[in-house]
């Protein structure tokens, strides 16, 4: 009988794990992907969608169309519960999916409700972590171009993904300058990070000095080490009493584990795993990407989380898939090595290449370079990765 493997999530980690498991195991595994979204969204391009430089159809792929040809089942429902003792997933449509192995790549729950007035649905701020949110934020951005006013971009407390906010600050600055209206739109960068360029990992090489210099040159005002008390229409109140006015505020919300898997995790619902991304208690459960716990490198005055980028998530998914394959074959699990990170940060008219190994300090090496070639790399990676997913390839990240 083939091993039953269920994968929760249809984004970077989930698809990479599913394709890699099928490639390694073939008929030895029955692989099922469970996702509440029937599309793969290339999330690194969501800031470009907000700017009007991409359309949804440019950066999305139908999951059924790419999973079916590879012999991978697709269940278009959200997971409601994981019963780890019985080794089964229960979906929102009351399907029961038994598994021999489970791979969790569910991403975060965006916990807007932790801060009164935060969020695009029940609050007064915009966001860029889903396709629908990015479309709505793009509409708000175009209203700014028609009727200028102050922008506030950044991240609240308990965030572990800072890159999109930095990218949008640079992109919006560049676009406003191109339109010769930058002087009409003050930009404030509000963040829980203890300093610019910290990014939840203690900085990346010279990132602190680099971001500070770039913001000074572009007249982007930073407010660092800040926690948000509440948001009211047109105003953000910080916990130190400061009030920040805005016409458009795009703020990343606190992150938590999604409800279906949170009971298997720490108090915020993130899952403890070993070096092969196996759950520390449930040995047939693996987790990758934002769903896992990575301890911060240092305590910060305002709590921040460690980012798990798409590059990192792909690496994790491949290790998890190789470990499951080895266990089914009775072989030795792979040596994982240290987890590093490569980031391409768009800056509107240019970009920055960032690399760090290992992820957290002290590091063996780090590198940061602002260059037009980094912009071309980011454009090229978008095309390459969408092509790879369209053809069901796990390949190199």
N, C-alpha and C positions, 0 to 999 in steps of 0.2 A: 504494500500500500504506500502511495506517495505521502510524504510528510505534509501536513496541513500548516501553512504559514499565512498568518494574517498580518497585513501592514496597515496601520492607521495613519492616514495622511497622504495627500496626493500632490505634495510640493517637492522641493529639492530632495529631502531625505527619503520620503516615502517612495517616490518613483525610482530614485537611484537604488534603494534597497531592493525593490521589487524586480527591476531589470537585472540587477546583479545576481539575485537569488535564482532567477530563472536561467540566467546564463550559466551559473555554476552547477545547478542541480538538474535542469531540464525536466524530464518526466519523473524524477525522484521527488518533486515537490509540486504541490498544488498551491499556487500563490494567489491570494485575494487582497485587493486594495480596497479600503473603506474610506470614503471621503464625502463630506457634505457639499463639496463643490465639485461640479462635473468638469471643471476646467483646470489645467495647469496654468498658473500665472507666473510669468517671469518677474518676480517681485523687485529685483534691482532696477527695473525700468519704470517703476511706478512714479518716481519723481519726474521723469521725462513725460509721462502721461499727464501729470499735473500741469507741467509747463506748456502742454499742447504740442509737444514734439513727438508723441506717440498716440495711437488710438488703441482701444482695448483689443481689437482683432489683431493688432501687430504683435502683441506680447502674450497671447493666450492660445492654448491648444486643448481640444476636447479629450478628456481622459479615456473615454470608451474607445475612441479611434486609435489611440496609441497603445493601450493596454491589450485590447482584444487580439491584434495580430501577433503578439508575443505569447499568447496563451495564458494571459493573466486575467483573472476574474475581477470585475469591478462592481462594487456595491455603492450606489449613490445615496448614502445615508450617513448621518453622523453616528459615531459610537456614543451610546448612552451610559454604558457601564462595562468595566472589565472585571470579570469574576476570575481572579488569579488562582483561587483554590480549585475551581472547576475547569480552568483553562478554556474559557469561552468569552467572546465579546457579544454584548447585546446592543443592537442598534436602536435608533429612534423609531424605526419601523417594526420593532420587536422581532427582528431576525436574530437567531442565535447562531453564532459562528464559532464552532469549536476549533481549537488550534493546538498544534504541537509546539509551535514557536510563534511569538508575537513580537512585531517590531513597531514601536511607538514613535511616530514622527509628526506629532499633532500641532507643533508650534505653541504659541502662548494663547491664553485667554487675555484679551485686552480689558483690563479691569478699570474702566472709566468710573465706575460707581464709587471707587475709593476716594475720589476727589469731587466734592459737589460742584456741579456745573461743567464738568469736563466731558468732552466727547461730542461727536457729530449728531447723535440721535436724541439723547436726553439733555444735552448740554449746549455749550456755546463755542466749542473749538472744533477744528478740523483735524484730520489724521491721514496717514498714508500707508497703513499696513495691510489693507485689503483693496481689491480692485474697486469695489463700490465706494469706499472712503476716498480713494484717489480721484475718482471721477467727480465726486462732490467737492473735494478740495480744489480741483481744477476749475470748477465753476466759480468758486469763491475767489480764486486768483484772477480770473478774467474780470470779475467785478472790481477788483483793485485797480486793474489797468484802466478801467472806465472811470472810476471814482477813487483816486488815490487816498491812502491813509496808512497809518502805522502797522507794520507787520511784527508779530512775535512768533519766533520759531524755536523749537528745542524739545526738551525732554523733562518729564516730571520725575519725582522720586520713584524708585523701584523699577526703573527702565533698564533693559539690557541690550538695546539696539539704538545706537546714536548716529550711525552713518547717514540715513536718509535726511535727518534734520540738518546736518552739516551741508549735505549736497544741495538741499533746497535753498539754504541761506546763500550759498555761492551762486547757484543758478538764477535765483530771483534778482540778486544784485546785478549779475551780468546782463540779464534781459532788460532790467529797468534802465541800465546805462545805455544799452543799445537803442532803446526807445527814447532816450534823452529825458527821462522822468525820474531818475534815481533821487534827485533832490526833493521830490514830492512824497517819498515813501521812506520814513525812518524804519530801520530794521534793528530789532533787539533779538539777541540769541540768549534764551533763558534755559539753563540746564542744571541738573542735579550733580553734574560732575564737579569735583573739587577744583579743577582748572580746565581750560580749553585743551582739547586733544587728549584728555584722559581716556575717554571712550570705554570706561569700565575695565580697562586692562593695565592701568598704571601708565598710560601713554604708549606710543609706538615710536621709539627712537627720539627724534627731534620734534615730535608732533606738537608739543606744547608751544614751543617757540614759533614753529611754522604757522599754526593756526592763529596765534596771537598777532603775529606780523601781518598775516593775510587779512584778518578782521580789521586791524588798525588801518591798513592801506585802503580797504573798501568801506570804511566808516560803518562797520557793523558793531553795535554796542553789546558787549557780553555781560550777562548776569550769571555768575557761577555759584555753585554750592547752594542752590536755592530749592526750597520745597514749597509746593503750591498749597495754599489753604483752601481756596475756592475760586470759582470763575463765575462772574456775572456778565450780562450782556455788555461787551465792549471793555471789560476790565478783568485782569487777573490779580487776585490778592495773594501775596506771598506770606509765609508763616512769620516772617520778620516784620510784617505790617506794611511793607511796600506795596503800592498799587501800580500796576503796569497797564496802561490803556492800549487797545488794539482795535484795528478794523478787521484784520484777519489774524487768527492765532492757530498755528498748527503745532500741537503739542503731543508728543508720544506719551501714552498713558502707562500706569504701572502694569507690570506683567505678572501673571499667575499661571499655574498649570491648568489645563482645560478640565472641566468637571469630571469627565469620564475616567481620567487617569489620576486625578489629584489625590484620591485616597491612597494610592501606592507611593506617594512622595512625601516631601518635607512639608512644614506648615504652609508654605505657599504653593504646594502642589507640584514641585519639580522633582524629578526621579533620580534617586541615587544609583550610580552605575560604576562598574569597575573599568579597567583599562580597555576592555574589549566591548564596552557599552552594554554589558549584561547587568540587569537589575541585581542589586546586592542581596536581595532576599529571594526573589522569584527567578530561578535560573533559566527558565524557558522564555523570559521576557527581556527584550532588548529595547533600548531607547536612544534616540539620536537627536541632535539639533537643539532647539530652544527648550524642548521638554526636559532636558537633563539638568542636574545640579553641577555647576562648576563654582567652587568657592572663590570669592573675590580675592585679588592679590593683597588688598589692604582694606582696613576700615576707613570709610569716608564719612565726613560730617553728615552728609545726606546720603541715605542708602542708594547704591547703584548695583546693577547686576553685570555679570560678565557676558559679552555678546557671543552668540554662536552664529557666525556668518554662513552664507550659502557654501562657501569654499570649505569651511570646517565641517558643515553638516554632511556634505558629500563624502568627505574622508571618513567621518564616523559611520555613515551608512555602509560604506564598502567594508570597513572592519567588521561591523556587525554581521553583514551577509557572509563574509568569509569565515567568521567564527561559527555561524550556524551551519554552513556547508561542511566545515571540518568536523563538527560534532556529529552530523548525520553520517559522514563517511568514516567516523571513528579515528580521525586524524588529529594532529596537534593544532590547536588554534594558532592563528598567525601572531607574529610579534608586531605590536601596534606602533611602537616608536612614539616620539613626542608629537603633540599636536601643535602645528604652527598655523599662521594665518597670512593670507595675501588679500589686500583690499585695493580696489580701484575706486577712488573718490572723485566723482565728477565735480568740476568747479565752474561749469557754464561754458567759458571760452577756453578752458584747459582742463587738466585733471591731475591727480596725484596718485602715484603708485606707492603702496605701503606694504612692507613685509616684515614679519617678526617670527623668530624661531628660538625657543618655543613660544607659545602664546603668552604666557605670563612671565614677568621678570623674577629673578635675573635671567637674561637671555644670552644665548650663544651669539646671535646676530640680529640686527634690525636694519632696515633701509627705508628711506622716504625720499621720493623725488617728484617734484612738480614738473610736468612736461606735456607737450602736445601729444607725444607718442602714447602717453598713458590714456589720453582720451580715445585715441584710435584703438588701443587695446580693449577698452571698455565697450566700444561699439562693436568690435569684432567678437568679443566674448558673448555678447547678447545674441548675435547671429549664430555663432557656433553652438551655444547651449540649446537654443530653440531647435536647431537642426538635429542635435543629438537626441533630444526628448521626442521629437517628431518621429524619429526612426527607432525609438526604443533602445537606445544605446546607453550603457553606463560608463564606458570609456574613461579617459582622464578628465578631471574637472576642468 
